[in-house]
Amino acid sequence: MDILRSPEGSEQQNFAAAFDYGQVEVNVRTRMGPFLFLYRNKKFDQACKTIHNFVDRFVYKALEYRKMIGREKQTERYVFLNELAKATNDPKQLRDELLNILLAGRDTTASLLSHTWHALARRPDVWAKLKAEVDALDGKAPDYETLRNMKYLKFVLNECKLFPQFCTFLSY
């Protein structure tokens, strides 16, 4: 989605801001329970519209992909939304599935990164070893395959994911 590299005020940044706001507002609305019908928030309604419009572009690309299946040779690259589109052509269901993945992926990634930085701050030896592995890239941005082959990075992330309360790094 290119959110991190997009300029301030761009469609991607507007989506991110709306997504943040929507997530907070959903918690507020949940706590209101049966009294929700008394509460109206136009900013939330606009945030939902912004989110839906942004995600719908990807949904309709996936539906176009579905139409092309069989007519052209497809790339071997796995795209989650394209795989979903093979199972259904309902745009609302595809949008809901994609938003569900975005929500879950964002929170779990933030949690993993928090645990990792906490562990690295407490273990300068692990930080040094990880830094040495990254320095071997000579300042080049890694591609997907390079990241997959960075063994020590994988070990650090796996330990912080599986045992965030410990992050002992004793097995390395």
C-alpha positions as CSV (number, residue, x, y, z in Angstrom):
1,M,0.0,0.0,0.0
2,D,3.1,2.2,0.2
3,I,1.9,4.0,3.3
4,L,5.3,4.5,5.0
5,R,6.8,6.2,1.9
6,S,3.8,8.3,1.0
7,P,3.9,12.1,1.6
8,E,1.8,13.8,4.2
9,G,-1.7,14.4,3.0
10,S,-1.6,11.6,0.4
11,E,-4.4,9.1,0.0
12,Q,-2.3,6.5,1.8
13,Q,-1.7,8.8,4.8
14,N,-5.4,9.7,4.9
15,F,-6.2,6.0,5.0
16,A,-3.7,5.4,7.9
17,A,-5.2,8.3,9.9
18,A,-8.8,7.1,9.2
19,F,-7.8,3.6,10.2
20,D,-6.2,4.8,13.5
21,Y,-9.3,6.9,14.3
22,G,-11.7,4.1,13.3
23,Q,-9.9,1.6,15.6
24,V,-10.1,4.0,18.6
25,E,-13.8,4.9,17.8
26,V,-14.8,1.2,17.5
27,N,-13.6,0.7,21.1
28,V,-15.7,3.7,22.2
29,R,-18.7,2.4,20.4
30,T,-18.3,-1.1,21.8
31,R,-18.3,0.3,25.4
32,M,-21.6,2.1,24.7
33,G,-23.4,-1.2,24.2
34,P,-27.1,-0.9,23.9
35,F,-26.9,2.9,24.1
36,L,-25.0,3.2,20.9
37,F,-28.2,4.3,19.0
38,L,-28.0,7.6,21.0
39,Y,-24.5,8.3,19.7
40,R,-23.6,9.8,16.3
41,N,-20.1,10.7,15.1
42,K,-19.8,12.1,11.6
43,K,-16.0,12.0,11.8
44,F,-16.2,8.2,12.3
45,D,-18.6,7.9,9.4
46,Q,-16.2,9.8,7.2
47,A,-13.3,7.7,8.5
48,C,-15.2,4.5,7.5
49,K,-15.9,6.0,4.0
50,T,-12.2,6.8,3.6
51,I,-11.2,3.3,4.6
52,H,-13.7,1.6,2.4
53,N,-12.8,3.7,-0.6
54,F,-9.1,3.1,-0.2
55,V,-9.5,-0.7,0.3
56,D,-12.1,-1.0,-2.5
57,R,-9.4,-0.1,-5.1
58,F,-7.5,-3.2,-4.1
59,V,-10.6,-5.3,-3.9
60,Y,-11.6,-4.4,-7.5
61,K,-8.1,-5.1,-8.7
62,A,-8.4,-8.6,-7.2
63,L,-11.8,-9.0,-8.9
64,E,-10.2,-8.1,-12.2
65,Y,-7.5,-10.7,-11.5
66,R,-10.2,-13.2,-11.0
67,K,-11.6,-12.4,-14.4
68,M,-8.2,-12.9,-16.0
69,I,-7.6,-16.3,-14.5
70,G,-7.4,-18.8,-17.3
71,R,-7.1,-16.1,-20.1
72,E,-3.5,-15.2,-19.4
73,K,-0.6,-16.8,-17.7
74,Q,-0.5,-15.6,-14.1
75,T,2.5,-14.6,-12.1
76,E,3.8,-17.0,-9.5
77,R,3.8,-14.4,-6.8
78,Y,1.3,-15.2,-4.0
79,V,-1.1,-12.3,-3.3
80,F,-3.5,-13.0,-0.4
81,L,-6.3,-10.9,-1.8
82,N,-6.1,-12.6,-5.2
83,E,-6.4,-16.0,-3.6
84,L,-9.5,-14.7,-1.7
85,A,-10.9,-13.5,-5.0
86,K,-10.7,-17.0,-6.4
87,A,-13.1,-18.1,-3.7
88,T,-15.7,-15.3,-3.9
89,N,-16.6,-12.4,-6.1
90,D,-18.4,-10.5,-3.4
91,P,-16.7,-7.2,-3.0
92,K,-18.0,-6.6,0.5
93,Q,-16.7,-9.9,1.7
94,L,-13.3,-9.3,0.2
95,R,-13.2,-5.8,1.8
96,D,-14.1,-7.2,5.2
97,E,-11.5,-10.0,4.9
98,L,-8.8,-7.6,3.9
99,L,-9.6,-5.2,6.7
100,N,-9.6,-8.0,9.1
101,I,-6.1,-9.1,8.0
102,L,-4.9,-5.4,8.1
103,L,-6.1,-5.0,11.6
104,A,-4.7,-8.2,12.9
105,G,-1.4,-7.8,11.1
106,R,-0.9,-4.3,12.3
107,D,-1.4,-5.0,15.9
108,T,0.7,-8.2,16.0
109,T,3.5,-6.5,14.1
110,A,3.5,-3.6,16.5
111,S,3.6,-6.0,19.4
112,L,6.4,-8.1,17.9
113,L,8.5,-4.9,17.2
114,S,7.9,-3.6,20.8
115,H,9.1,-6.9,22.3
116,T,12.1,-7.0,20.0
117,W,13.3,-3.5,20.7
118,H,12.8,-4.1,24.4
119,A,14.9,-7.3,24.2
120,L,17.6,-5.6,22.1
121,A,17.9,-2.7,24.5
122,R,18.6,-5.2,27.3
123,R,21.0,-7.4,25.3
124,P,23.8,-5.5,23.7
125,D,25.5,-8.7,22.6
126,V,22.4,-9.8,20.6
127,W,22.1,-6.2,19.2
128,A,25.8,-6.4,18.1
129,K,25.3,-9.8,16.4
130,L,22.1,-8.6,14.6
131,K,23.8,-5.4,13.6
132,A,26.7,-7.4,12.0
133,E,24.2,-9.4,10.0
134,V,22.5,-6.3,8.7
135,D,25.8,-4.5,8.0
136,A,26.6,-7.3,5.6
137,L,24.0,-5.9,3.3
138,D,26.4,-2.9,2.7
139,G,23.6,-0.3,2.9
140,K,21.4,-2.0,0.3
141,A,17.7,-2.4,1.1
142,P,16.9,-6.1,1.4
143,D,14.3,-7.7,-0.8
144,Y,12.0,-10.4,0.4
145,E,14.4,-13.3,-0.4
146,T,17.3,-11.6,1.4
147,L,15.1,-11.1,4.5
148,R,14.1,-14.7,4.5
149,N,17.8,-15.7,4.4
150,M,18.8,-13.6,7.4
151,K,19.1,-16.4,9.9
152,Y,19.9,-14.4,13.0
153,L,17.2,-11.9,12.4
154,K,14.8,-14.7,12.0
155,F,15.9,-16.3,15.3
156,V,15.6,-13.0,17.2
157,L,12.1,-12.3,15.8
158,N,10.9,-15.8,16.4
159,E,12.1,-15.8,20.0
160,C,10.5,-12.4,20.7
161,K,7.3,-13.7,19.0
162,L,7.1,-17.0,20.9
163,F,8.5,-15.9,24.2
164,P,8.2,-12.2,24.6
165,Q,8.3,-12.4,28.4
166,F,11.7,-14.1,28.3
167,C,13.5,-13.2,25.0
168,T,16.5,-14.9,26.6
169,F,18.4,-15.7,23.4
170,L,20.0,-18.6,25.2
171,S,19.8,-21.0,22.3
172,Y,21.9,-18.9,19.9
